[in-house]
């Protein structure tokens, strides 16, 4: 009965394609013969023979079945929806749960949304009503690999390593006692931690999150700025894993009330990678975030960061100054530290004394003296900076300006013959200047000490292996034309492939605006004018704004308009 209904639908679809002029009746007859001989669906054969595009076929299916279309490469996959359908079932039946509706219904991408028997099975299994949808330009099978493959590989390794876990931590042992350390160091969880770290390096993850929930814990990677859940582990294993990493980072494994910070190093072949650890107790247990500091991935050539054209020329001109302060601004995770490291690396010629005060030191360099802040010893940015100024420095890097005292000391250092670099949290270059005055620094001191400001964001780059021309939406085209004052030419996107895990992106690059402090801008600072007025004057002087630099990178084929609109906001 089901087979007859499916065949009837296939015939109806074929007839609609013929009537729409997409294929001829002769082609349809040939396709039916091939489909019947090979036990395939007509829709599959149509695509195999390239008689019709997937987009046209999906549109026809949507019309015939009265079901919506979903673009799986643009929709945000809901982990709660994915968790409702076992991976084996999803792969066997080629269904991908991607969202939960407002009424709790499960939304599924399906190649055969008219398979009512499957829909009924899913409804009974999940105890939810099912809303099927057709995938627009990605096969469900391919997207299942994106959702499940990284997790599956790691899951298989972890399951082989962790199960069964039969040796619990001995009760009532003293903190750091030999018995606890022995159990933790010898347990299978040691290999599990190594696997998680190795997979993070392999996946180019910048951070590893280990997050407890009510009944399990998740291992999450941040890749190109986006979080991806890669594995779920039992809470018993979670606590052993946290204890193991605490030991590696020289933390107190018995302390769970106070947040702790630490670090450890692991070797992968001849590659040494540093990991920075932060752990805190949540309502479900201890959450840990591990920053991956892989020096081999850091770009120390200023040109490779994304500084190009007028922005690079302006920045290199600032670096030629013997004294003054250069501030780098942007939100957390925008690449400020990388920009500063690339800068001092370029300036480290062995002829100048370069010193830094950081919280903490992320990467260590030869010919540069680096100091960690140490609150226990009373060393913060301000006290560390004052100590550095007594050590005959030529170039100073201050990790971050957070308060008036640090800001005043840094400006003073810039006004007394030093080249000073630091970071500030601000939205753009102009608001970075007003941020100093908001902290309480006098306008005259800011105008004389500050020589330039760099604002930046990190955006994802189009994957070169699946880069293809595209047509902009009306909103995207308008944004592009408003910024560059010209219509869009050939614009690209990433279709999604195995190389980029079907995201369409691979790696990240910076977008920048470099504001040089001129006499005109000094006058505006002294008069305490607004950030908007300062920005207008800087643009008149030739400053390329963040949004414009981003659109220029779209024009070069490096990124997408959507990526710029998502990351670079403007109030103009």
C-alpha positions in Angstrom: 0.0 0.0 0.0 2.8 2.4 0.9 4.8 1.5 -2.2 1.8 2.2 -4.4 1.2 5.6 -2.8 4.9 6.5 -3.3 4.9 5.4 -6.9 1.7 7.4 -7.5 3.4 10.5 -6.1 6.5 9.9 -8.2 4.3 9.7 -11.3 2.5 12.9 -10.3 5.8 14.7 -9.8 7.1 13.5 -13.2 4.0 14.8 -14.8 4.4 18.2 -13.1 8.0 18.5 -14.3 7.0 17.7 -17.9 4.1 20.1 -17.8 6.5 22.8 -16.4 8.8 22.3 -19.3 11.7 21.1 -17.2 12.1 17.7 -18.9 10.5 16.0 -21.9 8.1 13.1 -21.8 10.8 10.9 -23.5 13.3 11.8 -20.8 10.8 11.0 -18.1 10.1 7.6 -19.6 13.8 6.8 -19.7 14.3 8.0 -16.1 11.4 5.8 -15.0 12.9 2.7 -16.7 16.3 3.3 -15.0 14.6 3.9 -11.7 12.6 0.7 -11.8 15.6 -1.3 -13.0 17.8 -0.1 -10.2 15.2 0.1 -7.5 15.8 3.9 -7.2 13.5 6.9 -6.9 12.7 9.0 -10.0 14.0 12.1 -8.2 17.4 10.4 -7.6 17.8 9.4 -11.2 16.8 12.9 -12.4 19.7 14.3 -10.4 22.2 11.6 -11.3 21.6 12.2 -15.0 21.7 16.0 -14.3 18.4 16.5 -16.2 17.3 18.9 -13.5 18.9 21.1 -10.8 18.3 20.2 -7.2 16.8 23.7 -6.6 14.2 23.2 -9.3 13.4 19.7 -8.1 13.1 20.8 -4.5 10.7 23.6 -5.5 8.6 21.1 -7.5 8.5 18.7 -4.6 7.6 21.5 -2.2 4.7 22.5 -4.5 3.4 19.0 -4.9 3.7 18.0 -1.2 2.7 21.4 0.3 5.8 21.3 2.6 8.2 24.1 3.3 11.8 24.3 2.1 14.7 24.8 4.6 18.3 25.9 3.8 20.3 23.7 6.2 23.5 25.7 5.6 21.9 28.9 7.0 19.6 27.6 9.7 21.0 27.3 13.2 20.7 23.6 14.2 19.1 23.2 17.6 21.0 20.7 19.7 17.8 19.8 21.7 16.1 18.8 18.4 19.1 16.7 17.3 19.1 14.9 20.7 15.6 13.7 20.2 16.5 11.4 17.3 19.2 8.7 17.7 22.1 9.1 15.2 21.6 5.5 13.9 18.0 6.2 13.1 18.7 9.5 11.5 21.3 8.0 9.2 19.2 5.0 8.3 16.2 7.0 7.3 18.0 10.2 6.2 16.2 12.6 8.4 17.8 15.6 10.1 16.1 17.2 13.1 17.0 20.9 13.0 14.5 22.9 15.3 11.7 22.8 17.8 8.6 24.8 16.9 6.8 27.2 19.2 4.4 24.5 20.2 7.1 21.9 20.8 6.7 20.2 17.4 9.9 18.6 15.9 11.0 20.1 12.6 12.8 17.6 10.3 14.6 17.9 7.0 13.6 14.8 4.9 14.3 13.7 1.4 10.9 11.9 1.3 8.5 14.1 3.4 5.6 12.1 2.0 6.7 9.0 3.9 3.9 9.1 6.4 4.8 5.7 7.9 8.2 7.2 8.9 6.7 10.4 10.1 4.3 8.4 12.4 7.2 6.3 13.7 9.2 9.5 14.5 6.1 11.0 16.2 5.7 7.9 18.4 9.4 7.8 19.2 9.8 11.4 20.1 6.3 11.9 21.5 6.0 15.1 19.4 4.2 16.1 16.3 6.4 16.2 13.2 6.7 19.0 10.7 8.7 17.8 7.7 10.7 20.1 5.4 12.7 19.7 2.2 16.4 20.6 2.2 17.1 23.3 -0.3 20.7 22.8 -1.6 22.2 20.1 0.6 21.4 16.4 0.8 20.3 15.3 4.2 23.0 12.6 4.1 25.8 15.1 3.7 24.5 17.3 6.4 24.2 14.4 8.8 27.9 13.9 8.4 28.4 17.6 9.4 26.2 17.2 12.5 27.3 13.8 13.6 30.7 13.0 12.1 33.0 14.9 14.4 31.0 13.8 17.4 30.9 10.2 16.1 34.7 9.9 15.7 35.3 11.4 19.1 32.5 9.4 20.6 33.8 6.1 19.3 37.3 6.9 20.7 36.0 8.0 24.0 33.6 5.1 24.4 36.4 2.7 23.8 38.6 4.5 26.3 36.1 5.3 29.0 33.8 2.3 29.3 33.6 0.7 31.6 34.9 3.1 34.2 35.1 0.9 37.2 37.5 2.7 39.6 35.8 5.5 41.5 37.8 8.1 43.5 38.5 6.7 47.0 36.2 8.4 49.6 37.5 10.8 52.2 41.0 11.1 50.7 42.9 14.3 51.5 43.3 16.8 48.7 46.3 16.1 46.4 47.0 12.8 48.3 49.0 10.1 46.4 45.9 7.9 46.2 43.8 10.4 44.3 46.6 11.5 42.0 47.4 7.8 41.2 43.8 7.0 40.3 43.4 10.1 38.1 46.8 9.6 36.3 46.2 5.9 35.6 42.5 6.1 34.7 41.3 5.8 31.1 40.1 9.4 31.4 43.8 10.4 30.8 43.6 9.1 27.3 40.2 10.7 26.9 41.6 14.1 27.7 44.4 13.6 25.2 41.9 12.6 22.5 39.7 15.7 23.2 42.8 17.9 23.0 44.1 16.3 19.9 40.7 16.5 18.1 40.5 20.2 19.1 43.9 20.9 17.5 42.9 18.9 14.4 39.6 20.8 14.1 41.4 24.2 14.5 39.4 24.9 17.7 40.3 28.0 19.7 38.5 26.8 22.9 37.2 23.6 24.5 34.2 23.9 26.7 33.3 21.1 29.1 29.7 21.9 30.3 27.7 19.9 32.8 23.9 19.7 32.4 21.2 18.0 34.5 21.9 14.5 33.3 25.2 14.6 31.3 28.0 16.9 30.2 28.9 18.3 26.8 32.3 18.7 25.1 32.0 21.7 22.9 34.6 23.2 20.5 34.7 26.8 19.3 35.8 26.8 15.6 36.1 30.0 13.6 34.1 31.7 16.4 31.2 29.3 16.4 30.4 26.7 19.1 30.0 23.0 18.0 28.9 20.3 20.4 31.1 17.2 19.6 30.3 14.8 22.4 28.1 14.1 25.4 29.7 12.3 28.4 28.2 10.9 31.7 28.4 13.1 34.7 30.6 10.5 36.5 33.1 10.7 33.6 32.8 14.5 33.6 34.0 14.8 37.2 36.9 12.5 36.6 37.8 14.5 33.5 37.7 17.8 35.4 39.9 16.3 38.1 42.4 15.1 35.5 42.7 18.5 33.8 43.0 20.2 37.2 46.0 18.0 38.0 47.6 18.9 34.7 47.0 22.6 35.3 48.3 22.5 38.9 44.9 23.3 40.4 43.3 22.1 43.6 41.1 19.1 42.7 39.3 19.3 46.0 38.4 23.0 45.6 35.0 23.4 43.9 33.6 26.6 45.5 36.1 29.1 44.2 36.9 29.7 40.5 40.4 28.6 39.5 42.8 29.4 36.7 45.7 27.4 35.4 47.7 26.2 32.4 49.4 23.1 31.0 51.3 22.1 28.0 51.0 19.0 25.7 53.2 17.7 22.9 51.7 16.4 19.6 54.7 15.0 17.8 57.2 17.9 17.6 54.4 20.4 18.1 54.1 22.0 21.6 50.7 23.4 22.4 49.8 25.4 25.5 46.4 25.3 27.1 44.9 27.9 29.5 42.3 26.6 31.9 39.4 28.4 33.7 37.0 26.4 35.9 34.0 27.5 38.0 31.2 25.7 39.8 27.7 26.0 38.2 24.3 24.7 39.4 25.0 21.4 37.6 28.6 21.0 38.5 32.0 22.3 37.5 32.2 24.0 34.0 35.7 24.2 32.4 36.8 26.3 29.5 40.2 25.6 27.9 41.8 28.1 25.6 44.0 26.4 22.9 47.2 28.3 22.4 48.8 26.8 19.3 51.7 29.0 18.3 52.0 27.2 15.0 48.7 28.6 13.9 49.4 32.3 14.9 50.2 34.5 11.9 53.1 36.9 12.8 53.1 38.7 9.5 51.0 41.8 9.7 50.0 41.4 6.1 48.5 38.0 6.8 46.2 39.4 9.4 44.0 41.2 6.9 45.5 44.6 7.1 45.7 45.8 3.5 45.6 48.9 1.3 45.2 52.2 3.0 44.7 50.6 6.5 48.0 48.8 6.3 49.9 51.9 5.1 48.4 54.0 7.9 49.4 51.3 10.5 52.9 50.9 9.2 53.3 54.7 9.3 52.2 54.6 13.0 54.8 51.9 13.8 57.6 54.1 12.4 56.9 56.7 15.2 59.5 56.7 18.0 57.0 57.4 20.7 53.3 57.7 21.4 50.5 55.3 22.2 48.6 53.0 19.7 45.4 51.5 21.1 43.7 48.4 19.5 40.0 48.0 20.2 37.3 45.4 19.6 35.1 43.0 21.4 36.4 39.8 23.1 37.6 37.3 20.6 38.2 39.9 17.8 41.9 39.2 17.4 43.4 42.2 19.3 46.1 40.1 21.1 47.1 38.5 17.8 47.5 41.9 16.1 49.6 43.2 19.0 51.8 40.1 19.0 52.3 40.4 15.2 53.3 44.0 15.8 55.9 43.5 18.5 57.2 40.5 16.6 57.8 42.8 13.7 59.5 45.4 15.9 61.7 42.9 17.8 65.0 43.6 15.9 67.2 43.1 19.0 68.1 46.8 19.0 65.3 47.9 21.3 64.1 46.9 24.7 60.6 45.5 24.3 58.7 44.7 27.5 55.1 43.5 28.1 52.7 43.2 31.0 49.9 40.6 30.2 47.1 38.8 31.9 48.3 36.2 31.2 51.2 35.8 28.8 49.7 33.7 25.9 52.7 33.2 23.7 56.4 33.7 24.6 58.9 35.3 22.3 62.7 35.7 22.2 64.1 39.2 22.5 61.0 40.3 24.4 60.7 40.5 28.2 57.2 39.4 29.2 55.6 39.7 32.7 52.4 38.0 34.0 50.0 39.9 36.2 49.8 38.3 39.6 47.0 39.6 41.9 48.3 37.6 44.8 51.6 39.4 44.6 50.0 42.7 44.0 51.0 42.9 40.3 48.3 44.3 38.1 48.5 46.2 34.9 49.1 49.5 36.6 51.8 48.4 39.0 53.5 46.2 36.4 53.6 49.1 33.9 55.2 51.4 36.5 57.8 48.7 37.2 58.5 48.4 33.5 59.0 52.1 33.1 61.9 51.8 35.6 63.6 49.2 33.4 64.7 51.4 30.4 62.1 50.2 27.9 61.8 51.4 24.3 58.5 49.6 23.5 55.8 48.7 26.0 52.8 46.4 25.5 50.0 46.6 28.2 47.6 43.7 27.8 44.5 45.8 28.5 43.5 49.2 29.8 40.6 48.7 32.2 40.8 51.6 34.7 41.9 55.2 35.1 45.2 54.4 36.8 46.4 52.1 34.0 45.2 54.6 31.4 47.0 57.5 33.0 50.2 55.6 33.4 50.1 54.3 29.8 49.5 57.8 28.4 52.3 59.2 30.7 54.7 56.5 29.3 53.7 57.5 25.7 54.3 61.2 26.5 57.8 60.5 28.0 59.5 58.9 25.1 58.1 55.4 24.8 56.1 53.6 22.1 53.2 52.0 23.9 50.6 49.5 22.7 47.5 48.3 24.5 43.9 47.1 24.0 40.6 48.8 24.9 37.1 47.5 24.7 35.2 49.8 22.3 33.0 49.5 19.3 35.2 51.4 16.8 38.2 53.6 16.5 36.5 56.9 17.4 34.8 55.6 20.4 38.1 54.2 21.7 39.3 57.8 22.0 36.3 58.9 24.0 36.7 55.8 26.1 39.9 57.2 27.6 38.1 60.4 28.6 35.2 58.3 30.0 37.7 56.6 32.3 38.8 60.1 33.5 41.9 60.8 31.5 42.2 64.6 30.7 41.5 65.4 27.0 44.8 67.2 26.6 46.8 64.2 27.8 44.8 61.9 25.4 45.4 64.3 22.5 49.2 64.4 23.1 49.8 60.8 24.0 47.6 58.9 21.6 49.0 58.7 18.0 46.6 56.2 16.5 43.8 53.7 17.1 43.0 50.4 15.4 39.5 48.9 15.6 39.0 45.3 14.3 36.7 42.3 13.9 37.3 38.7 12.9 35.2 37.4 10.0 35.1 33.9 8.4 36.7 33.4 5.1 35.0 31.6 2.2 36.2 28.0 1.8 38.4 28.0 -1.4 37.4 24.4 -2.2 33.7 25.2 -2.6 33.8 28.9 -3.6 31.1 29.7 -6.2 29.5 32.9 -7.6 26.2 33.9 -6.0 23.4 36.5 -6.3 23.0 38.9 -3.5 19.6 39.4 -1.8 18.1 42.9 -2.0 19.2 43.7 1.5 22.8 42.5 0.9 23.0 44.4 -2.5 21.8 47.6 -0.8 24.3 47.3 2.0 27.1 46.6 -0.5 26.2 49.5 -2.8 25.8 52.0 0.1 29.2 51.2 1.4 31.2 51.1 -1.9 29.1 53.4 -4.0 29.0 50.9 -6.8 26.8 47.9 -7.8 28.1 44.5 -6.9 30.0 42.6 -9.5 30.8 38.9 -9.2 30.2 38.0 -5.5 31.1 34.6 -4.0 29.9 32.2 -1.3 31.0 28.8 -0.1 28.6 26.1 -1.1 29.8 23.7 1.6 32.0 20.7 1.2 33.9 18.1 3.2 36.9 20.4 3.6 34.9 23.0 5.5 32.4 20.6 7.1 29.7 22.0 4.8 29.8 25.4 6.5 31.1 27.2 3.4 33.8 28.9 5.5 37.4 28.0 6.4 39.6 30.1 8.6 39.2 33.8 9.6 40.6 37.1 8.7 40.5 40.6 10.2 38.6 43.7 9.1 40.1 46.9 10.3 39.9 50.7 10.6 43.0 52.6 11.4 42.5 56.2 12.8 45.6 58.4 12.7 45.5 61.3 15.2 46.0 64.5 13.2 46.0 68.1 14.3 42.3 68.4 13.4 41.4 65.3 15.5 43.6 66.6 18.4 41.5 69.7 18.4 38.3 67.7 18.5 39.6 65.7 21.4 40.5 68.8 23.4 37.0 70.2 22.8 35.5 66.8 24.1 33.5 66.3 20.9 31.5 63.1 20.3 32.8 59.9 18.8 30.6 60.5 15.8 32.3 63.9 15.0 35.7 62.4 15.4 34.8 59.5 13.0 33.4 62.0 10.4 36.7 63.9 10.5 38.8 60.7 10.2 36.8 59.6 7.2 37.4 63.0 5.6 41.1 62.4 6.1 40.9 59.0 4.3 40.1 56.5 7.1 38.6 53.3 5.8 35.8 52.2 8.1 35.3 48.7 9.4 32.2 48.2 7.3 33.9 49.5 4.1 37.0 47.3 4.7 34.7 44.4 5.1 32.9 45.1 1.8 36.2 45.5 0.1 37.1 42.0 1.2 33.7 40.8 -0.1 34.7 42.4 -3.5 38.0 40.5 -3.3 36.1 37.3 -2.9 37.5 36.7 0.6 34.2 36.7 2.6 30.4 37.2 2.2 28.2 40.2 2.7 26.2 38.2 5.2 29.3 37.7 7.3 30.1 41.4 7.3 26.5 42.4 8.3 26.6 39.8 11.1 29.9 41.0 12.6 30.2 44.7 11.8 27.5 46.9 13.1 27.1 50.6 12.2 25.1 53.4 13.7 25.6 55.7 10.7 
